[in-house]
Every structure is written in structure tokens, then in C-alpha cells.
């Protein structure tokens, strides 16, 4: 005979289940906590549920945190530029930002069991002796503020490091154990041989300056072949060899007459984010077929990708395609993707791909033909310039969400699937004379309705999905809003605090809390049992503190927790 599952036995016990849920709720509520004074921490009732604490005050050397803090706390962070001059408790694994003042003692850290530390402000930019300062237990180190040269003095078991490149640009200054590395690069930084660990997996070259320069590489410099993730900038040509096992490439590049060719990109790439112009000869196959996510972003110089999309340019494995504007200027940038000025009408253009998401960006404003968009597409976004009619048959039946950011867009929208959620200012005006045909609604913010009357939801009797996540002014329901309804899925927002009585939502299957704090109630039937009607799931996250704290325990059984 098979032994019963221990978890099922415990979970079937009403008392034990309620006890477990009680402690889980308290943990979700209190695992992260800010304190402005040490006295506030001392009188805090729920210390045993804390995992990470943030202090907004200095810790002096006469404060013994080993005796004050419970051992369940794993991480301490200091807000802003407060100082820490006490010993790190033995049970602390991570320290957020620790500033090194004139009177700081190395013993505060050296005898600890820290695994992760961020060293912030260093008084007088003084030279630190990391061998005397850091314990060997350190595996993650952030010294991005440290500007002096390092040699063979970092912890031997280090795995993750963020630092200024000029501090470690000598041979083997970084331990071979490091697998994740972030460099802060100066304008005159030059990559030199033997400065990167042989088994490095992750490398980010982060600019410590505005603008763009060519990144020089000395003779003999090569990227480790072990690299799978690389973020970098370069000049006007890709005149160096990328690692053959690369899966993620984030590349900032000036536009030039030297196009990127097929041979330049690793055949293992899955994500390619490109900041630059039309650097591709896409009459030929250029991008590896392994790419699943492809993003083109505006370059600092104002250059952007704007070539006509062709079948042979789009990888077979592609799932996400987007055109973004990450230009640092607040000025209006008129450059961006517009399909090279050509209509997007080639039938089956995306059919060979596996695309589920397309974001055409702010500049795109071209007609879209029938059967152009892929039959796998779920999310589609148009930007502020889009003002083309979406003809019948141009939107695939698979589409779940359509977003049109142009506030002046007033064309008739007819999704192939009536359950497609449309995020567009004028869309709901289409249903003025036939409200019974609307099945999904995503309420817009109040400012979207300056020229149009905000739609009243009480007339949409057949509405099955109501999404309030963008509507900060919709804070509660009135009985006039929903005298009777067919709503199956309800998505709330941070501002919603009203009551949801299941008696008026008898078809409701899913509630997504999204930071809100609704009061969910229900009735009792003639046999004394609670009426849950069709409720199946209440989607909560660990940071839905207010709701988790105030929700009636009888609804705990429907919680679906997400981190």
C-alpha cells in the first residue's frame, strides 16, 4: 500500500494549514523592511520574519548588531551615505552599501561570513588593502567607486565582480574564479590581453561617460571563448572576433559603410540587442537562425535601424521583435524604424518565424497587409506615430493584446478574435450602439478621456475580461457599475481599494491583485457553506503586502503566489 503524501496530510489539517498560511503571510509582508532609527527596529514585533533590512541611519562602533539582530536576517543595506563602523554579524551573508571612512576598521568585515558586498564611498580615495579587508567567503564584490590600481589582492573564491576597468587593467588582476564581470569604462579605456578570466561567462562593458568613442583593443586581446553573455560598444566596424559560444549580445555600434556579415555573428546567439543604424546587408542571410529575441534601438548618434524587412533577414527561431528609442536626450527624436519607407504588405513575411511579440516603435507608420503578421502573434504594439487603418484580416486570430499609443488614433479596429484586449483611446466608441459585442476591456487612465467620455462599464453585459491595471482613478465598484455581469477575469491596480462581493461576480474565475487591496467577500448558502461560485484563482505576489495582511483567511485556498 502506497504511503500517503506527508504534505497532503499536513495541508488537509485545517489548523496546520491555517498556521502555515499565517506564517507565510507574515513572511511575505515583513521579509523586506526599512528602519529610520535603531529604536524602531528594537520595538518591531515581527523580527523573526525579516530577511533583508535597510537602515536609514549610521551604525556606530558601540552598537553590537550580533546581539541585536536575529539570525534569520541575511542582508543589511545602508540607505544613502550613512556610515557603518560596527562588526558585521556572523550570520549576515550580504551587505548592500558600506562606506569606508577614516576611522573604519578592517576587522568590521574581515572576520565576517559575508558572501556579497558593495563598497561605496571611500574617504579621501585612499588605497585599500583588500586582502586585509575582505573575508575569503566573498563571492560577489562591487567596488565600482574604487579608482586605484589592483593587483593580486581580491578574494580567491570571487565569482561576481563590478569595478572600474582602469583598476584591473593589469595582467591577471582578476581571480580566475570570476565568471560574471562588469567593467566601468572611461573614454580612453583600451582592452588589453590577459585581463579577463579564462572561464568568464558574463561580461558587461558599461560606459562611464556620455557620447560614443571607438573601443581600442591591443594586439593579442581576445574575448574568452567561454563567454555566453556580452554587452559592449565598438566603433564603426565589427573588426574583432566574437566568442563562438555567445548566447546574448548587446552591441552599440556607429553606422558605417562596412555592414555586419553572417560570419561575424556567433551561430549560438539567442538574444541580439543592437544600438545602431542600418548596418546589415539583409538581401543576404545575416542573423543566425538561433536568435529568439531581436531588438533594434536608437544609437546615441541618432542613427537607427530603418531597413525594409525581408523574409531572409528574420531568423526562423525568432519569438520577440522590437524597435525601441533609448536615446538619452529628452528632445523629440524623429528617427526610428519605419520599414525603410515601404508598406508592410509582403504576405507571409513573418510566417516562417515563431513570433509571439512585436513592438514596431514610435516612428512606424506604414500600412499592414492581410496575412503579413504571423499566426503565432500574441502581443502587438504600435507607437505614437501610427495612424494607419488596420484592415480586416491584418490582425491574426492568435492576438491577445493590441496596444496603439497614438492618442489621436480614431480608425475602426476589428480584431479577428473578439477576446483580443485592445489598448487604444477610441476603441470602445465602436461599441456605442452594440455594447453586447464587447468581450474584453482594458480601462485607460483618466487623462486619456479629455475629449471623449469615459466608457461606463455597466452597459457591457457580456464583458468577460476587465483589466483595470492602467486606470489609477478606478478605485472601487458601485452596484450601478455592474448590476449583472459575465466577468470571468478581473485585473486590478495599485489604487483599487473597493469591495469585490462574489455575489455580484458569480462568473468570476480569476482575480489578479497587482498591488491593490480589495476587500473580497461572499455569501453563505442555506447549508452554512461559503459561496465561492466559479472562483478558481487569486493571483498575488509577495509584495502585495496590504492585501495579504487584510484578506479573509477563507480565500487563502485560492492564492496563486508569484515572486
N, C-alpha and C positions, 0 to 999 in steps of 0.2 A: 504494500500500500504506500502510495506516494505521500511524503510528509507535507503538511500544509506550509505555504509560504509564510515566514515569520512576519514580513511586512504586512501582509494581508490580515494576519491575526491581530497585530497591533492596531492597524488602521480601522479594523472593524469594531474595535473597542471605543465606544463613544467618548468615554472620559479621557483615554490616552490620546485619541485623535484631537480632541479639543485642546489638550495640554500642548501637544506638538504644534498645532496651528497657532496657539497663543505665543509660544516662544519664537516661531518663525516670523510672525508679525512684528514682534518686538525687535528681532534682529534686522528685518528689512527697514524698520523705522529708524533705528539708532546706530547702525553699523558705521555711518559717517556722521561726524558731529563737530561743529565749530564751538570754540570757547573763547570768550573775550577776557576772562580772568581765571586764575588758578582756583579761586574760591568757587566759581561757577562749576568747575569740574568736580571739586571735592563734594559738593552737595548734590551732584547729579545722581539720580536714583538708578539709572539703568546702565551702569558701567560695564556689567558683565556681557552686554550685547555689543559693545564697541569693538570695531576692528581698525578704524582709522580716525585719528583726531587731528584737528587743525587748531593750533594755538595762535591767537592774535595778541600775544604779549611775549616779552623776553623771559627766558628761563635763567635765573642766576645760579651761581655755583653752590649756594647753600640750600637749593631745592633738590631733594633726593627723590627723583622720579621712580626709582626702583621700588620704593615703599609706597608711593602714592598711586601709581598706575597698576591696574590689574593685568595679569599676564596674557589675557586674550587680545590685548591691543598689539597690533603688528606694525602699524605705521604711524609716525609722527610727522606733521608738516608745520612749518612756521610761516604764518601769513606775512606778506610784505618783507620788510627788512628787520624783523625782530632778531635779537641775538640769543644764542644758546651757549651757556657756559657751564652746563652740568654734565654728568656722566650719562651716556645713553644706556637705558636699562637693558639687561641681558636678553630679554625676550623680544625686543624690537628688531624687526627684520628690515624695515625701510625707513629712511629719514628724508623728508621732502626737500627742504632747502635749509642748509646750515651755513651761517655766515662765520667767517674766520676773523675775529677781532684781534687786537693787540694782546689781550690777556687770555686768549683761547689756549687751553691745554690739550695737547695731542692725546692725553690719557682719556679724555672725554669720549673718544671714538675708538682708539686703538684696542682697548680691552673688551669691546662690544662684540656681538654676533651679527652685526649688520651685513645684509646681503646687497642692499641697494642704497645709494646716497647721492644727493645733489649738493655740491659745494657751490654756494652762491657768492656773495660779495666777499672779497678778500682785502682786508685793511692794508692800505699802503702798497697794494700789489706786491706783497712780499713773497719771497721764494719759499715754497712749501717742500718739506721732506715727506713724500707720500709713503715711503717705507716705514717711517716712524708714526705717520698719521693714521693710515688705513689698516684695518684687520685683514687677514688673508681670506676671510669669509666673503669679502666683497665680490659680487659677480656683475653688478651693474653700477656704473660710475658716470656722473655728469659733472664735468669740470669746464664747461663752456666759457666761464668767466676768467679762467686762468690763462695768462698770456705768456708766461715764461717757458723756456725750453725744458722738455722732459727727456730723460734717458731711460735706463733700465731700472725703473723705480715703481712701476704700477703693480697692483696685486697680481699674483701668478695665476689665479683662477678666474680672472676677469672675462666675462662673456659679452657685455654690452658697454660701449664707451661713446660718449659725446664730448668733443673737445675742439679747440682751435687747431687748424692744421699746422700753423707755424710752431705750435708747442711740441709736435711729434714728428716733424718732417726729417728726422734723422733716422739712420738705419736701425731697424728693429727696436724703436722706442715703444712700440705697442706689443704687449704679450701675444704670443701665437695662439693663445686660448680664445681671443676675441673673435666672435662670429658676427656681431652686429655693431656697425661703426657709423657715427655721424660726424662729419667734419664741418666746421665753420671756416669758410674760405675767404681770404682777403682778396682785394683786387689784383694783387701781384703774386698770388699763390701759384706755384708750379708743382705738378705731380712728379715726384722723384722715385727712382727704383728702390725696392726693398723697404718701403714704408708701410705696406699693407700686410696683414697676417695671411699666411698661405691658405688657411681654411675659412676665410671670410665668406659669409653668406649674404649679408645685407650691408650696402654702402650708400650713404646719402651725402652728397656734396652740396652743402647749403651756403648760399652766398651771404656774406656779412656786409653787403654793400648794395646800393641801388644801381640800376643800369646793367650793361652787358659788356663782357670782355671775352676774348679768346682764352681758353684754358690751356696753358702750355704744358707739355709733357716732355720730360728729359728723355734722351736716348736710353733705351733699356727698360723704360717703365711699361709694365703690362698689368692689366687687372687680373686678380686671381681667377682661375678657371672655375673655382668653387662657387663664385657669386651667382645668386639666383635673383637678387633684388638690387637695382641700381637707379638712383636719382642723380642727375648730373646736368651741367651746362657745358657747351662747347662753342666753337667758332662757327664759321660758315660751311664747314665740311666735316664729315664723319671720317677723318683720316687716321683712325686708330681702330684696333680690333676689339670688339665687344666680347665678353665671356660667352662661351658656347652653351652654357647651361642656364643662361639668364631666362627668368620667367616674367619678371616685372621690369619695365624700362620706362623711366620718366625723364624725357630728354628736352632740354631747352636749346634751341639752335637758330642762328641767324639764317635768313633766306639767302640763297646763293644760286649760281648757275651750275653748281655741282649737285645733282639730285642724289637722293638716297636710293641705292640699288638693292636688289634682292640679296646679294652676297653679304651686305653689311649687317643685316639683322639676324640674330640667332634663330634657329629653327625650333626653339623651345618656348618662345615668347607666348605668354597668355594675356598680359596686360601691357598696352603701349599707350602712354600719355605723351603727346607731342606738343611743345610750345614752339610754334614757328610758322612759316609760310608754306607756300606750295612747293615743297622740296622733293616731290615724288614724280617720277616718270610712270604715271599709273596707266599708260597704254600697255605696259608690261606688268606681269605679276611681281609685286614688290613685297607685300606684307606676308609673313609666314601664316600658313593655314591654321596654326595652333592658337592664334590670337582670339580671345574671348571678349576682352574689353578694349575698346578703342576710343580714345578721347583726343580731340584737337582743340587746343587753347590758344588764345591770342598771345603773341610774344610781346615782351617789353618794348620792342622797337615799333610796335603797331602792326607787324606782319601777322597774317593769319592764313590758315588753310582755306582756300576757296577754289578748289578744282571740281570739275563736273564728276560726279560719282559714276563709276562704271563697274560692271559685274566683276571683271577680273581683278579689281583693286580690293574687293571686300572678301576677307577670309571666310572659308566655309564654317569655321567654328565660332564665328562672331555672335555674341549674345547681347552686348551693350555697345551702342554707338552714340557719342555726344560731341557737341561743338560748344565750347564754353568761352566766356570772356573773363579771364582772371587778371586783366590789366590793372596795375596799381593806381592809375590815375582815376580821379572822380569825374573827369571830363567825359562827355559823350564820345564813345568810340564808334565810328561808322564802319569799321572793318569787321569782317567776320565771314562765316560760311553762308554762301547764297548759291551753292551748286554751280559756281562759275558763271552765273547769269543765265543758266539754262533751266527750262522746266524739268520737273522730276516726273517724267512720264514713261520711262522705259519699262514696259511690262515685265514682271518677274525679276526686277533689278536686285531685290534682296532675297529672292525665293530660295537660293542655294544656301543661305546663312541660317543660323539658329536664333536670330534676333528676337529678344523679348522687350527691349527698351531702346527708344530713340529720342534724343533731345537735339532738335535742329538749331538751337541757339537763338539769340536775339535778332540777328540780321536776316535770317532766312525768310524769303517771301516769294516763293515760286509755286505755280500750280502743281498739284499732285494727281497723277492719273489713276485709272482703275487697275487693280491688281499689281500695283507697284510695291506697296508696303507688304511685308512678309506675313504669311498666315499664322505665324507664331507670336506676333507682336502683342504685348500686354500693356505697355506704358508708352505714351506718345506725348511729347511736349513741343509746342511752338512758342516762339518768343514774342517780344513787343512789336516787331515789325510785320508779323504775319497777318495778311489781310486777304487771303485767297479763299474762294469758295471750296469747301470740301464736298466734291460731287459724290452722289450716291454710288457706293461700291468702292470708294477710295479708302475707306476705313475697314480693316479686317474684322471679322466676327470675333476673333480672339481678344480684341482690345478690351481691357478692363478699366483703363484710366486715360482720359484725354485732357490735356491742360493747354489752354490758349491764353497767354499772358497779356495780349493786346486788349486794353480796356475799351477800345473803340470798336472791337470786332462785333459785327452785327449780322453776319451771314447765317443762313439756316444750316443747322448741323443735324445730320441724320445718321447716327451710328448704325452699323449693320446689326449690332447686338443691343437690344433695349436695356440691358443691365450694365452697359458701359457708363462709368461715372464721368461726367463732363464738368470740368472746372473752367467756366467761361461766363463772363458777366451777363450776357444777353440770352444765354441758352434757355433759361426757364420761361422766358417770354413766349417761346414757341408753344408752350402747353397751356396758354391762357384760355383757349377755347376747348381744350381736350385734356384736362388735368389728370384724368384717369389713365392716360397712357404713360405717365412718368413713373418709372420704377426705382430710379436711384437719384439721390440729390446730395450734392456737396455744397453746403451753405458757404457763401462768401463773406469776407469781412464787411462791416457796415459801410466803410468808405467806398466800396465798390458800387453802392446803390445811390450815388448822389443824383443821377439823372433818371434812374429807373426805380420804381417802387420795389422795396424788398419783398420777395415772394412769401406769401403766407402758406405754411405747410399744411394747414388743416384741410385744404381742398384736394390734396393729393391722396386720395383714399387707397390707392394701390401701391403706394410707396413701400419698397421692401428694404432699401438701404438708405439710411440717413447719416451723413458724415458732417459733424459739426467741428471738426478739428481746426478749421481756419476761421471760425466765427466766434471771435472773442466777446461779442456783445450778446450772444445767445447763452444765458446763464441758467435758465430753468424753463420747464414746460408749464404751460397752463392747460387746464382741461379744454379750453377753447382751441388750443393748438391742435390737439389730437383727440377729438371726441371718439373716434374709432379709427383704427389703422391696421395696416398689414405689415408693419415694420418687422423685419427679421434680424437686421444687423444695425446697431447703433454705435457710432464712433463719437466720443465726447472730446472736450478740450479742457485746457487748464482752468478756464474761467467758469466752467459749469459746476454749480453747487446745488442744483434743484433736486426734486424728488422724482424717482422713477418707480411708479407703482405698477407692478406686473399685471394688475387687474386691468389697466388701460393699455398694456403691451402684451397681449396674450399670445401673439405670434413671435415674440422676440426670442431669438436663439443665441445671439452674441452681443455682449456689451464690451467695448474697448474703452478703458478708463482714461488713458492718455493724460495723466496728471490731474484729472478732475477729482472732485469729492462729492459724488451724488449720494443721495440717501435712497437706497434701494429697498423697497417694501413690497409686501404681498399680503394676500388674504388667507384665511383658514377655511377649509371646506367643512361640510356638515359632519364629517367624521373626526374633525380636530387635526387634520393634516394640512401642512402648508401647501398652497397652490403655487407651483413653480411654472405651470403651464408648459411652454416649449423651451424654456431657458436651458442652454447647454454649457455655455462658456462665458466667464467674465475675465477678460484679458487684462492682467495687471503687470506692472513692472516693479522692481524692488524699490524704486524711488517714488512710487505712488503712496507716500507716507501717510498723508491725511486720510485717504480712503481706507488703507489697510488698518489704520488705527480706529476708525469710526464705523466700519462696516459691521452689520449684524453677523454674528458667527454662523447663522444658519445658511449664509451664502458662501461660506468658505469652500464648500464642496465643489463649487463651480469655478474656482480660481484657476487660471492658467498663467503661471508665473513666467515672465521673460526677464532676462538680465538687462 
